Amino acid sequence: MHVRETESPLKTSRLWEHFFKAPSLDDFFTENESEAKLPAFCAYINALCKERGECPARVIARAGIERSFGHQ
């Protein structure tokens, strides 16, 4: 297993290098799992709206996202 020296996110070019050198897709995801984690959609929308001073309900409605999905 590959251990990184720093905790900062990998640059896309380095992630591509890891992808093409991995013996399998499963190995790639296992070794780079921390780089591929995404927050829950509602947590992402809420954080983005807070950062930009927007109301999540209005952003969800304007984007045409199904209401229950946007708030779950």
mmCIF file as Biopython writes it, N, C-alpha, C and O atoms, coordinates in Angstrom:
data_model
#
loop_
_atom_site.group_PDB
_atom_site.id
_atom_site.type_symbol
_atom_site.label_atom_id
_atom_site.label_alt_id
_atom_site.label_comp_id
_atom_site.label_asym_id
_atom_site.label_entity_id
_atom_site.label_seq_id
_atom_site.pdbx_PDB_ins_code
_atom_site.Cartn_x
_atom_site.Cartn_y
_atom_site.Cartn_z
_atom_site.occupancy
_atom_site.B_iso_or_equiv
_atom_site.auth_seq_id
_atom_site.auth_asym_id
_atom_site.pdbx_PDB_model_num
ATOM 1   N N  . MET A ? 1  ? 0.848   -1.186 0.000   1.0 0.0 1  A 1 
ATOM 2   C CA . MET A ? 1  ? 0.000   0.000  0.000   1.0 0.0 1  A 1 
ATOM 3   C C  . MET A ? 1  ? 0.886   1.239  0.000   1.0 0.0 1  A 1 
ATOM 4   O O  . MET A ? 1  ? 1.886   1.306  0.715   1.0 0.0 1  A 1 
ATOM 5   N N  . HIS A ? 2  ? 0.502   2.212  -0.812  1.0 0.0 2  A 1 
ATOM 6   C CA . HIS A ? 2  ? 1.266   3.453  -0.947  1.0 0.0 2  A 1 
ATOM 7   C C  . HIS A ? 2  ? 0.910   4.404  0.193   1.0 0.0 2  A 1 
ATOM 8   O O  . HIS A ? 2  ? -0.270  4.667  0.426   1.0 0.0 2  A 1 
ATOM 9   N N  . VAL A ? 3  ? 1.899   4.919  0.899   1.0 0.0 3  A 1 
ATOM 10  C CA . VAL A ? 3  ? 1.673   5.877  1.981   1.0 0.0 3  A 1 
ATOM 11  C C  . VAL A ? 3  ? 2.211   7.224  1.526   1.0 0.0 3  A 1 
ATOM 12  O O  . VAL A ? 3  ? 3.371   7.343  1.134   1.0 0.0 3  A 1 
ATOM 13  N N  . ARG A ? 4  ? 1.355   8.233  1.583   1.0 0.0 4  A 1 
ATOM 14  C CA . ARG A ? 4  ? 1.771   9.571  1.173   1.0 0.0 4  A 1 
ATOM 15  C C  . ARG A ? 4  ? 2.491   10.277 2.298   1.0 0.0 4  A 1 
ATOM 16  O O  . ARG A ? 4  ? 2.205   10.053 3.475   1.0 0.0 4  A 1 
ATOM 17  N N  . GLU A ? 5  ? 3.422   11.129 1.929   1.0 0.0 5  A 1 
ATOM 18  C CA . GLU A ? 5  ? 4.213   11.862 2.914   1.0 0.0 5  A 1 
ATOM 19  C C  . GLU A ? 5  ? 3.467   13.054 3.490   1.0 0.0 5  A 1 
ATOM 20  O O  . GLU A ? 5  ? 3.732   13.450 4.625   1.0 0.0 5  A 1 
ATOM 21  N N  . THR A ? 6  ? 2.536   13.640 2.732   1.0 0.0 6  A 1 
ATOM 22  C CA . THR A ? 6  ? 1.808   14.811 3.206   1.0 0.0 6  A 1 
ATOM 23  C C  . THR A ? 6  ? 0.317   14.513 3.247   1.0 0.0 6  A 1 
ATOM 24  O O  . THR A ? 6  ? -0.152  13.532 2.670   1.0 0.0 6  A 1 
ATOM 25  N N  . GLU A ? 7  ? -0.409  15.364 3.929   1.0 0.0 7  A 1 
ATOM 26  C CA . GLU A ? 7  ? -1.851  15.204 4.036   1.0 0.0 7  A 1 
ATOM 27  C C  . GLU A ? 7  ? -2.611  16.070 3.042   1.0 0.0 7  A 1 
ATOM 28  O O  . GLU A ? 7  ? -3.840  16.002 3.000   1.0 0.0 7  A 1 
ATOM 29  N N  . SER A ? 8  ? -1.929  16.882 2.243   1.0 0.0 8  A 1 
ATOM 30  C CA . SER A ? 8  ? -2.615  17.738 1.283   1.0 0.0 8  A 1 
ATOM 31  C C  . SER A ? 8  ? -3.153  16.887 0.136   1.0 0.0 8  A 1 
ATOM 32  O O  . SER A ? 8  ? -2.581  15.841 -0.173  1.0 0.0 8  A 1 
ATOM 33  N N  . PRO A ? 9  ? -4.235  17.315 -0.494  1.0 0.0 9  A 1 
ATOM 34  C CA . PRO A ? 9  ? -4.813  16.537 -1.595  1.0 0.0 9  A 1 
ATOM 35  C C  . PRO A ? 9  ? -3.834  16.397 -2.750  1.0 0.0 9  A 1 
ATOM 36  O O  . PRO A ? 9  ? -3.024  17.284 -3.018  1.0 0.0 9  A 1 
ATOM 37  N N  . LEU A ? 10 ? -3.931  15.268 -3.422  1.0 0.0 10 A 1 
ATOM 38  C CA . LEU A ? 10 ? -3.089  15.051 -4.596  1.0 0.0 10 A 1 
ATOM 39  C C  . LEU A ? 10 ? -3.547  15.939 -5.736  1.0 0.0 10 A 1 
ATOM 40  O O  . LEU A ? 10 ? -4.743  16.171 -5.912  1.0 0.0 10 A 1 
ATOM 41  N N  . LYS A ? 11 ? -2.600  16.430 -6.502  1.0 0.0 11 A 1 
ATOM 42  C CA . LYS A ? 11 ? -2.949  17.166 -7.710  1.0 0.0 11 A 1 
ATOM 43  C C  . LYS A ? 11 ? -3.537  16.173 -8.701  1.0 0.0 11 A 1 
ATOM 44  O O  . LYS A ? 11 ? -3.231  14.981 -8.656  1.0 0.0 11 A 1 
ATOM 45  N N  . THR A ? 12 ? -4.377  16.668 -9.589  1.0 0.0 12 A 1 
ATOM 46  C CA . THR A ? 12 ? -5.018  15.806 -10.568 1.0 0.0 12 A 1 
ATOM 47  C C  . THR A ? 12 ? -4.005  15.033 -11.397 1.0 0.0 12 A 1 
ATOM 48  O O  . THR A ? 12 ? -4.206  13.852 -11.680 1.0 0.0 12 A 1 
ATOM 49  N N  . SER A ? 13 ? -2.927  15.683 -11.785 1.0 0.0 13 A 1 
ATOM 50  C CA . SER A ? 13 ? -1.915  15.003 -12.599 1.0 0.0 13 A 1 
ATOM 51  C C  . SER A ? 13 ? -1.299  13.818 -11.850 1.0 0.0 13 A 1 
ATOM 52  O O  . SER A ? 13 ? -1.040  12.776 -12.453 1.0 0.0 13 A 1 
ATOM 53  N N  . ARG A ? 14 ? -1.065  13.966 -10.557 1.0 0.0 14 A 1 
ATOM 54  C CA . ARG A ? 14 ? -0.512  12.855 -9.753  1.0 0.0 14 A 1 
ATOM 55  C C  . ARG A ? 14 ? -1.540  11.741 -9.601  1.0 0.0 14 A 1 
ATOM 56  O O  . ARG A ? 14 ? -1.192  10.561 -9.633  1.0 0.0 14 A 1 
ATOM 57  N N  . LEU A ? 15 ? -2.797  12.113 -9.438  1.0 0.0 15 A 1 
ATOM 58  C CA . LEU A ? 15 ? -3.853  11.111 -9.319  1.0 0.0 15 A 1 
ATOM 59  C C  . LEU A ? 15 ? -3.968  10.309 -10.619 1.0 0.0 15 A 1 
ATOM 60  O O  . LEU A ? 15 ? -4.163  9.094  -10.585 1.0 0.0 15 A 1 
ATOM 61  N N  . TRP A ? 16 ? -3.848  10.990 -11.766 1.0 0.0 16 A 1 
ATOM 62  C CA . TRP A ? 16 ? -3.858  10.299 -13.058 1.0 0.0 16 A 1 
ATOM 63  C C  . TRP A ? 16 ? -2.684  9.344  -13.144 1.0 0.0 16 A 1 
ATOM 64  O O  . TRP A ? 16 ? -2.837  8.226  -13.635 1.0 0.0 16 A 1 
ATOM 65  N N  . GLU A ? 17 ? -1.512  9.761  -12.676 1.0 0.0 17 A 1 
ATOM 66  C CA . GLU A ? 17 ? -0.338  8.875  -12.672 1.0 0.0 17 A 1 
ATOM 67  C C  . GLU A ? 17 ? -0.634  7.604  -11.892 1.0 0.0 17 A 1 
ATOM 68  O O  . GLU A ? 17 ? -0.355  6.499  -12.357 1.0 0.0 17 A 1 
ATOM 69  N N  . HIS A ? 18 ? -1.198  7.769  -10.706 1.0 0.0 18 A 1 
ATOM 70  C CA . HIS A ? 18 ? -1.541  6.614  -9.873  1.0 0.0 18 A 1 
ATOM 71  C C  . HIS A ? 18 ? -2.542  5.722  -10.592 1.0 0.0 18 A 1 
ATOM 72  O O  . HIS A ? 18 ? -2.448  4.496  -10.535 1.0 0.0 18 A 1 
ATOM 73  N N  . PHE A ? 19 ? -3.502  6.346  -11.271 1.0 0.0 19 A 1 
ATOM 74  C CA . PHE A ? 19 ? -4.543  5.593  -11.978 1.0 0.0 19 A 1 
ATOM 75  C C  . PHE A ? 19 ? -3.928  4.709  -13.062 1.0 0.0 19 A 1 
ATOM 76  O O  . PHE A ? 19 ? -4.239  3.521  -13.146 1.0 0.0 19 A 1 
ATOM 77  N N  . PHE A ? 20 ? -3.065  5.282  -13.883 1.0 0.0 20 A 1 
ATOM 78  C CA . PHE A ? 20 ? -2.491  4.527  -14.996 1.0 0.0 20 A 1 
ATOM 79  C C  . PHE A ? 20 ? -1.449  3.505  -14.552 1.0 0.0 20 A 1 
ATOM 80  O O  . PHE A ? 20 ? -1.177  2.552  -15.282 1.0 0.0 20 A 1 
ATOM 81  N N  . LYS A ? 21 ? -0.864  3.682  -13.375 1.0 0.0 21 A 1 
ATOM 82  C CA . LYS A ? 21 ? 0.127   2.733  -12.875 1.0 0.0 21 A 1 
ATOM 83  C C  . LYS A ? 21 ? -0.493  1.612  -12.032 1.0 0.0 21 A 1 
ATOM 84  O O  . LYS A ? 21 ? 0.157   0.599  -11.773 1.0 0.0 21 A 1 
ATOM 85  N N  . ALA A ? 22 ? -1.727  1.790  -11.612 1.0 0.0 22 A 1 
ATOM 86  C CA . ALA A ? 22 ? -2.373  0.789  -10.756 1.0 0.0 22 A 1 
ATOM 87  C C  . ALA A ? 22 ? -2.619  -0.501 -11.533 1.0 0.0 22 A 1 
ATOM 88  O O  . ALA A ? 22 ? -3.028  -0.460 -12.693 1.0 0.0 22 A 1 
ATOM 89  N N  . PRO A ? 23 ? -2.372  -1.642 -10.899 1.0 0.0 23 A 1 
ATOM 90  C CA . PRO A ? 23 ? -2.591  -2.914 -11.571 1.0 0.0 23 A 1 
ATOM 91  C C  . PRO A ? 23 ? -4.063  -3.202 -11.860 1.0 0.0 23 A 1 
ATOM 92  O O  . PRO A ? 23 ? -4.386  -3.950 -12.783 1.0 0.0 23 A 1 
ATOM 93  N N  . SER A ? 24 ? -4.951  -2.605 -11.068 1.0 0.0 24 A 1 
ATOM 94  C CA . SER A ? 24 ? -6.392  -2.795 -11.296 1.0 0.0 24 A 1 
ATOM 95  C C  . SER A ? 24 ? -7.146  -1.585 -10.745 1.0 0.0 24 A 1 
ATOM 96  O O  . SER A ? 24 ? -6.606  -0.797 -9.969  1.0 0.0 24 A 1 
ATOM 97  N N  . LEU A ? 25 ? -8.386  -1.459 -11.156 1.0 0.0 25 A 1 
ATOM 98  C CA . LEU A ? 25 ? -9.227  -0.364 -10.671 1.0 0.0 25 A 1 
ATOM 99  C C  . LEU A ? 25 ? -9.460  -0.501 -9.166  1.0 0.0 25 A 1 
ATOM 100 O O  . LEU A ? 25 ? -9.457  0.491  -8.437  1.0 0.0 25 A 1 
ATOM 101 N N  . ASP A ? 26 ? -9.661  -1.740 -8.708  1.0 0.0 26 A 1 
ATOM 102 C CA . ASP A ? 26 ? -9.843  -1.957 -7.267  1.0 0.0 26 A 1 
ATOM 103 C C  . ASP A ? 26 ? -8.617  -1.494 -6.481  1.0 0.0 26 A 1 
ATOM 104 O O  . ASP A ? 26 ? -8.751  -0.854 -5.439  1.0 0.0 26 A 1 
ATOM 105 N N  . ASP A ? 27 ? -7.427  -1.818 -6.981  1.0 0.0 27 A 1 
ATOM 106 C CA . ASP A ? 27 ? -6.199  -1.376 -6.311  1.0 0.0 27 A 1 
ATOM 107 C C  . ASP A ? 27 ? -6.110  0.147  -6.287  1.0 0.0 27 A 1 
ATOM 108 O O  . ASP A ? 27 ? -5.736  0.735  -5.272  1.0 0.0 27 A 1 
ATOM 109 N N  . PHE A ? 28 ? -6.455  0.783  -7.407  1.0 0.0 28 A 1 
ATOM 110 C CA . PHE A ? 28 ? -6.404  2.244  -7.471  1.0 0.0 28 A 1 
ATOM 111 C C  . PHE A ? 28 ? -7.303  2.860  -6.404  1.0 0.0 28 A 1 
ATOM 112 O O  . PHE A ? 28 ? -6.881  3.751  -5.667  1.0 0.0 28 A 1 
ATOM 113 N N  . PHE A ? 29 ? -8.555  2.378  -6.325  1.0 0.0 29 A 1 
ATOM 114 C CA . PHE A ? 29 ? -9.479  2.957  -5.352  1.0 0.0 29 A 1 
ATOM 115 C C  . PHE A ? 29 ? -9.069  2.640  -3.922  1.0 0.0 29 A 1 
ATOM 116 O O  . PHE A ? 29 ? -9.247  3.472  -3.033  1.0 0.0 29 A 1 
ATOM 117 N N  . THR A ? 30 ? -8.533  1.475  -3.688  1.0 0.0 30 A 1 
ATOM 118 C CA . THR A ? 30 ? -8.072  1.124  -2.345  1.0 0.0 30 A 1 
ATOM 119 C C  . THR A ? 30 ? -6.934  2.043  -1.906  1.0 0.0 30 A 1 
ATOM 120 O O  . THR A ? 30 ? -6.933  2.549  -0.784  1.0 0.0 30 A 1 
ATOM 121 N N  . GLU A ? 31 ? -5.965  2.255  -2.799  1.0 0.0 31 A 1 
ATOM 122 C CA . GLU A ? 31 ? -4.805  3.074  -2.458  1.0 0.0 31 A 1 
ATOM 123 C C  . GLU A ? 31 ? -5.096  4.571  -2.426  1.0 0.0 31 A 1 
ATOM 124 O O  . GLU A ? 31 ? -4.373  5.327  -1.778  1.0 0.0 31 A 1 
ATOM 125 N N  . ASN A ? 32 ? -6.147  5.005  -3.120  1.0 0.0 32 A 1 
ATOM 126 C CA . ASN A ? 32 ? -6.448  6.437  -3.210  1.0 0.0 32 A 1 
ATOM 127 C C  . ASN A ? 32 ? -7.824  6.778  -2.657  1.0 0.0 32 A 1 
ATOM 128 O O  . ASN A ? 32 ? -8.424  7.789  -3.024  1.0 0.0 32 A 1 
ATOM 129 N N  . GLU A ? 33 ? -8.309  5.929  -1.777  1.0 0.0 33 A 1 
ATOM 130 C CA . GLU A ? 33 ? -9.654  6.092  -1.226  1.0 0.0 33 A 1 
ATOM 131 C C  . GLU A ? 33 ? -9.882  7.474  -0.615  1.0 0.0 33 A 1 
ATOM 132 O O  . GLU A ? 33 ? -10.938 8.074  -0.815  1.0 0.0 33 A 1 
ATOM 133 N N  . SER A ? 34 ? -8.915  7.971  0.116   1.0 0.0 34 A 1 
ATOM 134 C CA . SER A ? 34 ? -9.093  9.266  0.781   1.0 0.0 34 A 1 
ATOM 135 C C  . SER A ? 34 ? -9.218  10.411 -0.214  1.0 0.0 34 A 1 
ATOM 136 O O  . SER A ? 34 ? -9.790  11.452 0.111   1.0 0.0 34 A 1 
ATOM 137 N N  . GLU A ? 35 ? -8.693  10.235 -1.420  1.0 0.0 35 A 1 
ATOM 138 C CA . GLU A ? 35 ? -8.768  11.275 -2.449  1.0 0.0 35 A 1 
ATOM 139 C C  . GLU A ? 35 ? -10.123 11.295 -3.150  1.0 0.0 35 A 1 
ATOM 140 O O  . GLU A ? 35 ? -10.478 12.293 -3.778  1.0 0.0 35 A 1 
ATOM 141 N N  . ALA A ? 36 ? -10.874 10.217 -3.052  1.0 0.0 36 A 1 
ATOM 142 C CA . ALA A ? 36 ? -12.122 10.082 -3.799  1.0 0.0 36 A 1 
ATOM 143 C C  . ALA A ? 36 ? -13.370 10.293 -2.944  1.0 0.0 36 A 1 
ATOM 144 O O  . ALA A ? 36 ? -14.485 10.150 -3.445  1.0 0.0 36 A 1 
ATOM 145 N N  . LYS A ? 37 ? -13.208 10.622 -1.690  1.0 0.0 37 A 1 
ATOM 146 C CA . LYS A ? 37 ? -14.376 10.792 -0.820  1.0 0.0 37 A 1 
ATOM 147 C C  . LYS A ? 37 ? -15.068 12.112 -1.111  1.0 0.0 37 A 1 
ATOM 148 O O  . LYS A ? 37 ? -14.434 13.158 -1.248  1.0 0.0 37 A 1 
ATOM 149 N N  . LEU A ? 38 ? -16.374 12.032 -1.201  1.0 0.0 38 A 1 
ATOM 150 C CA . LEU A ? 38 ? -17.192 13.223 -1.419  1.0 0.0 38 A 1 
ATOM 151 C C  . LEU A ? 38 ? -18.133 13.405 -0.234  1.0 0.0 38 A 1 
ATOM 152 O O  . LEU A ? 38 ? -18.594 12.419 0.341   1.0 0.0 38 A 1 
ATOM 153 N N  . PRO A ? 39 ? -18.423 14.642 0.138   1.0 0.0 39 A 1 
ATOM 154 C CA . PRO A ? 39 ? -19.380 14.859 1.221   1.0 0.0 39 A 1 
ATOM 155 C C  . PRO A ? 39 ? -20.795 14.530 0.733   1.0 0.0 39 A 1 
ATOM 156 O O  . PRO A ? 39 ? -21.042 14.459 -0.471  1.0 0.0 39 A 1 
ATOM 157 N N  . ALA A ? 40 ? -21.704 14.335 1.663   1.0 0.0 40 A 1 
ATOM 158 C CA . ALA A ? 40 ? -23.109 14.149 1.300   1.0 0.0 40 A 1 
ATOM 159 C C  . ALA A ? 40 ? -23.560 15.401 0.545   1.0 0.0 40 A 1 
ATOM 160 O O  . ALA A ? 40 ? -23.102 16.505 0.840   1.0 0.0 40 A 1 
ATOM 161 N N  . PHE A ? 41 ? -24.449 15.229 -0.421  1.0 0.0 41 A 1 
ATOM 162 C CA . PHE A ? 41 ? -24.880 16.351 -1.250  1.0 0.0 41 A 1 
ATOM 163 C C  . PHE A ? 41 ? -25.429 17.500 -0.409  1.0 0.0 41 A 1 
ATOM 164 O O  . PHE A ? 41 ? -25.074 18.656 -0.638  1.0 0.0 41 A 1 
ATOM 165 N N  . CYS A ? 42 ? -26.293 17.197 0.565   1.0 0.0 42 A 1 
ATOM 166 C CA . CYS A ? 42 ? -26.882 18.272 1.375   1.0 0.0 42 A 1 
ATOM 167 C C  . CYS A ? 42 ? -25.807 19.018 2.166   1.0 0.0 42 A 1 
ATOM 168 O O  . CYS A ? 42 ? -25.892 20.237 2.321   1.0 0.0 42 A 1 
ATOM 169 N N  . ALA A ? 43 ? -24.798 18.306 2.668   1.0 0.0 43 A 1 
ATOM 170 C CA . ALA A ? 43 ? -23.708 18.963 3.400   1.0 0.0 43 A 1 
ATOM 171 C C  . ALA A ? 43 ? -22.907 19.863 2.464   1.0 0.0 43 A 1 
ATOM 172 O O  . ALA A ? 43 ? -22.507 20.963 2.844   1.0 0.0 43 A 1 
ATOM 173 N N  . TYR A ? 44 ? -22.674 19.393 1.241   1.0 0.0 44 A 1 
ATOM 174 C CA . TYR A ? 44 ? -21.929 20.182 0.259   1.0 0.0 44 A 1 
ATOM 175 C C  . TYR A ? 44 ? -22.696 21.448 -0.101  1.0 0.0 44 A 1 
ATOM 176 O O  . TYR A ? 44 ? -22.132 22.542 -0.104  1.0 0.0 44 A 1 
ATOM 177 N N  . ILE A ? 45 ? -23.985 21.300 -0.406  1.0 0.0 45 A 1 
ATOM 178 C CA . ILE A ? 45 ? -24.826 22.456 -0.780  1.0 0.0 45 A 1 
ATOM 179 C C  . ILE A ? 45 ? -24.897 23.452 0.372   1.0 0.0 45 A 1 
ATOM 180 O O  . ILE A ? 45 ? -24.771 24.658 0.159   1.0 0.0 45 A 1 
ATOM 181 N N  . ASN A ? 46 ? -25.098 22.955 1.589   1.0 0.0 46 A 1 
ATOM 182 C CA . ASN A ? 46 ? -25.192 23.853 2.744   1.0 0.0 46 A 1 
ATOM 183 C C  . ASN A ? 46 ? -23.895 24.625 2.969   1.0 0.0 46 A 1 
ATOM 184 O O  . ASN A ? 46 ? -23.929 25.827 3.234   1.0 0.0 46 A 1 
ATOM 185 N N  . ALA A ? 47 ? -22.751 23.946 2.867   1.0 0.0 47 A 1 
ATOM 186 C CA . ALA A ? 47 ? -21.462 24.614 3.060   1.0 0.0 47 A 1 
ATOM 187 C C  . ALA A ? 47 ? -21.210 25.638 1.955   1.0 0.0 47 A 1 
ATOM 188 O O  . ALA A ? 47 ? -20.734 26.741 2.223   1.0 0.0 47 A 1 
ATOM 189 N N  . LEU A ? 48 ? -21.526 25.275 0.724   1.0 0.0 48 A 1 
ATOM 190 C CA . LEU A ? 48 ? -21.327 26.181 -0.403  1.0 0.0 48 A 1 
ATOM 191 C C  . LEU A ? 48 ? -22.231 27.412 -0.271  1.0 0.0 48 A 1 
ATOM 192 O O  . LEU A ? 48 ? -21.799 28.537 -0.524  1.0 0.0 48 A 1 
ATOM 193 N N  . CYS A ? 49 ? -23.479 27.190 0.123   1.0 0.0 49 A 1 
ATOM 194 C CA . CYS A ? 49 ? -24.407 28.312 0.293   1.0 0.0 49 A 1 
ATOM 195 C C  . CYS A ? 49 ? -23.972 29.229 1.435   1.0 0.0 49 A 1 
ATOM 196 O O  . CYS A ? 49 ? -24.053 30.452 1.319   1.0 0.0 49 A 1 
ATOM 197 N N  . LYS A ? 50 ? -23.516 28.641 2.529   1.0 0.0 50 A 1 
ATOM 198 C CA . LYS A ? 50 ? -23.046 29.451 3.658   1.0 0.0 50 A 1 
ATOM 199 C C  . LYS A ? 50 ? -21.850 30.303 3.229   1.0 0.0 50 A 1 
ATOM 200 O O  . LYS A ? 50 ? -21.768 31.487 3.556   1.0 0.0 50 A 1 
ATOM 201 N N  . GLU A ? 51 ? -20.925 29.681 2.491   1.0 0.0 51 A 1 
ATOM 202 C CA . GLU A ? 51 ? -19.735 30.385 2.012   1.0 0.0 51 A 1 
ATOM 203 C C  . GLU A ? 51 ? -20.097 31.549 1.095   1.0 0.0 51 A 1 
ATOM 204 O O  . GLU A ? 51 ? -19.426 32.581 1.104   1.0 0.0 51 A 1 
ATOM 205 N N  . ARG A ? 52 ? -21.156 31.384 0.302   1.0 0.0 52 A 1 
ATOM 206 C CA . ARG A ? 52 ? -21.531 32.398 -0.686  1.0 0.0 52 A 1 
ATOM 207 C C  . ARG A ? 52 ? -22.734 33.253 -0.272  1.0 0.0 52 A 1 
ATOM 208 O O  . ARG A ? 52 ? -23.192 34.095 -1.044  1.0 0.0 52 A 1 
ATOM 209 N N  . GLY A ? 53 ? -23.246 33.036 0.950   1.0 0.0 53 A 1 
ATOM 210 C CA . GLY A ? 53 ? -24.364 33.832 1.437   1.0 0.0 53 A 1 
ATOM 211 C C  . GLY A ? 53 ? -25.676 33.570 0.701   1.0 0.0 53 A 1 
ATOM 212 O O  . GLY A ? 53 ? -26.487 34.479 0.522   1.0 0.0 53 A 1 
ATOM 213 N N  . GLU A ? 54 ? -25.875 32.340 0.283   1.0 0.0 54 A 1 
ATOM 214 C CA . GLU A ? 54 ? -27.088 31.950 -0.441  1.0 0.0 54 A 1 
ATOM 215 C C  . GLU A ? 54 ? -27.991 31.122 0.462   1.0 0.0 54 A 1 
ATOM 216 O O  . GLU A ? 54 ? -27.535 30.552 1.453   1.0 0.0 54 A 1 
ATOM 217 N N  . CYS A ? 55 ? -29.260 31.058 0.120   1.0 0.0 55 A 1 
ATOM 218 C CA . CYS A ? 55 ? -30.226 30.227 0.828   1.0 0.0 55 A 1 
ATOM 219 C C  . CYS A ? 55 ? -30.298 28.868 0.115   1.0 0.0 55 A 1 
ATOM 220 O O  . CYS A ? 55 ? -30.629 28.821 -1.070  1.0 0.0 55 A 1 
ATOM 221 N N  . PRO A ? 56 ? -29.998 27.771 0.809   1.0 0.0 56 A 1 
ATOM 222 C CA . PRO A ? 56 ? -30.012 26.462 0.162   1.0 0.0 56 A 1 
ATOM 223 C C  . PRO A ? 56 ? -31.320 26.140 -0.561  1.0 0.0 56 A 1 
ATOM 224 O O  . PRO A ? 56 ? -31.296 25.591 -1.662  1.0 0.0 56 A 1 
ATOM 225 N N  . ALA A ? 57 ? -32.445 26.470 0.037   1.0 0.0 57 A 1 
ATOM 226 C CA . ALA A ? 57 ? -33.741 26.158 -0.587  1.0 0.0 57 A 1 
ATOM 227 C C  . ALA A ? 57 ? -33.872 26.855 -1.938  1.0 0.0 57 A 1 
ATOM 228 O O  . ALA A ? 57 ? -34.361 26.254 -2.895  1.0 0.0 57 A 1 
ATOM 229 N N  . ARG A ? 58 ? -33.444 28.103 -2.029  1.0 0.0 58 A 1 
ATOM 230 C CA . ARG A ? 58 ? -33.533 28.829 -3.302  1.0 0.0 58 A 1 
ATOM 231 C C  . ARG A ? 58 ? -32.564 28.261 -4.342  1.0 0.0 58 A 1 
ATOM 232 O O  . ARG A ? 58 ? -32.912 28.146 -5.518  1.0 0.0 58 A 1 
ATOM 233 N N  . VAL A ? 59 ? -31.363 27.911 -3.916  1.0 0.0 59 A 1 
ATOM 234 C CA . VAL A ? 59 ? -30.379 27.344 -4.843  1.0 0.0 59 A 1 
ATOM 235 C C  . VAL A ? 59 ? -30.889 26.008 -5.388  1.0 0.0 59 A 1 
ATOM 236 O O  . VAL A ? 59 ? -30.795 25.743 -6.586  1.0 0.0 59 A 1 
ATOM 237 N N  . ILE A ? 60 ? -31.427 25.174 -4.506  1.0 0.0 60 A 1 
ATOM 238 C CA . ILE A ? 60 ? -31.966 23.877 -4.912  1.0 0.0 60 A 1 
ATOM 239 C C  . ILE A ? 60 ? -33.112 24.062 -5.894  1.0 0.0 60 A 1 
ATOM 240 O O  . ILE A ? 60 ? -33.183 23.360 -6.903  1.0 0.0 60 A 1 
ATOM 241 N N  . ALA A ? 61 ? -34.009 24.996 -5.611  1.0 0.0 61 A 1 
ATOM 242 C CA . ALA A ? 61 ? -35.139 25.258 -6.513  1.0 0.0 61 A 1 
ATOM 243 C C  . ALA A ? 61 ? -34.661 25.796 -7.863  1.0 0.0 61 A 1 
ATOM 244 O O  . ALA A ? 61 ? -35.122 25.334 -8.907  1.0 0.0 61 A 1 
ATOM 245 N N  . ARG A ? 62 ? -33.747 26.760 -7.854  1.0 0.0 62 A 1 
ATOM 246 C CA . ARG A ? 62 ? -33.232 27.322 -9.116  1.0 0.0 62 A 1 
ATOM 247 C C  . ARG A ? 62 ? -32.515 26.285 -9.959  1.0 0.0 62 A 1 
ATOM 248 O O  . ARG A ? 62 ? -32.553 26.347 -11.188 1.0 0.0 62 A 1 
ATOM 249 N N  . ALA A ? 63 ? -31.863 25.336 -9.312  1.0 0.0 63 A 1 
ATOM 250 C CA . ALA A ? 63 ? -31.114 24.306 -10.033 1.0 0.0 63 A 1 
ATOM 251 C C  . ALA A ? 63 ? -32.011 23.188 -10.558 1.0 0.0 63 A 1 
ATOM 252 O O  . ALA A ? 63 ? -31.574 22.350 -11.346 1.0 0.0 63 A 1 
ATOM 253 N N  . GLY A ? 64 ? -33.270 23.182 -10.114 1.0 0.0 64 A 1 
ATOM 254 C CA . GLY A ? 64 ? -34.187 22.133 -10.562 1.0 0.0 64 A 1 
ATOM 255 C C  . GLY A ? 64 ? -33.908 20.789 -9.909  1.0 0.0 64 A 1 
ATOM 256 O O  . GLY A ? 64 ? -34.257 19.739 -10.450 1.0 0.0 64 A 1 
ATOM 257 N N  . ILE A ? 65 ? -33.278 20.829 -8.742  1.0 0.0 65 A 1 
ATOM 258 C CA . ILE A ? 65 ? -32.986 19.592 -8.000  1.0 0.0 65 A 1 
ATOM 259 C C  . ILE A ? 65 ? -34.222 19.202 -7.210  1.0 0.0 65 A 1 
ATOM 260 O O  . ILE A ? 65 ? -34.869 20.046 -6.589  1.0 0.0 65 A 1 
ATOM 261 N N  . GLU A ? 66 ? -34.543 17.917 -7.240  1.0 0.0 66 A 1 
ATOM 262 C CA . GLU A ? 66 ? -35.716 17.445 -6.509  1.0 0.0 66 A 1 
ATOM 263 C C  . GLU A ? 66 ? -35.543 17.833 -5.033  1.0 0.0 66 A 1 
ATOM 264 O O  . GLU A ? 66 ? -34.512 17.554 -4.421  1.0 0.0 66 A 1 
ATOM 265 N N  . ARG A ? 67 ? -36.566 18.475 -4.484  1.0 0.0 67 A 1 
ATOM 266 C CA . ARG A ? 67 ? -36.484 19.088 -3.160  1.0 0.0 67 A 1 
ATOM 267 C C  . ARG A ? 67 ? -36.035 18.139 -2.056  1.0 0.0 67 A 1 
ATOM 268 O O  . ARG A ? 67 ? -35.162 18.486 -1.261  1.0 0.0 67 A 1 
ATOM 269 N N  . SER A ? 68 ? -36.618 16.954 -1.999  1.0 0.0 68 A 1 
ATOM 270 C CA . SER A ? 68 ? -36.264 16.025 -0.909  1.0 0.0 68 A 1 
ATOM 271 C C  . SER A ? 68 ? -34.809 15.569 -1.033  1.0 0.0 68 A 1 
ATOM 272 O O  . SER A ? 68 ? -34.142 15.362 -0.018  1.0 0.0 68 A 1 
ATOM 273 N N  . PHE A ? 69 ? -34.305 15.407 -2.269  1.0 0.0 69 A 1 
ATOM 274 C CA . PHE A ? 69 ? -32.901 15.024 -2.448  1.0 0.0 69 A 1 
ATOM 275 C C  . PHE A ? 69 ? -31.973 16.117 -1.945  1.0 0.0 69 A 1 
ATOM 276 O O  . PHE A ? 69 ? -30.979 15.841 -1.273  1.0 0.0 69 A 1 
ATOM 277 N N  . GLY A ? 70 ? -32.302 17.354 -2.272  1.0 0.0 70 A 1 
ATOM 278 C CA . GLY A ? 70 ? -31.464 18.480 -1.886  1.0 0.0 70 A 1 
ATOM 279 C C  . GLY A ? 70 ? -31.379 18.691 -0.385  1.0 0.0 70 A 1 
ATOM 280 O O  . GLY A ? 70 ? -30.396 19.240 0.112   1.0 0.0 70 A 1 
ATOM 281 N N  . HIS A ? 71 ? -32.396 18.263 0.337   1.0 0.0 71 A 1 
ATOM 282 C CA . HIS A ? 71 ? -32.430 18.499 1.785   1.0 0.0 71 A 1 
ATOM 283 C C  . HIS A ? 71 ? -32.143 17.262 2.620   1.0 0.0 71 A 1 
ATOM 284 O O  . HIS A ? 71 ? -32.034 17.371 3.841   1.0 0.0 71 A 1 
ATOM 285 N N  . GLN A ? 72 ? -32.017 16.097 2.012   1.0 0.0 72 A 1 
ATOM 286 C CA . GLN A ? 72 ? -31.776 14.860 2.784   1.0 0.0 72 A 1 
ATOM 287 C C  . GLN A ? 72 ? -30.401 14.873 3.394   1.0 0.0 72 A 1 
ATOM 288 O O  . GLN A ? 72 ? -30.019 13.922 4.076   1.0 0.0 72 A 1 
#
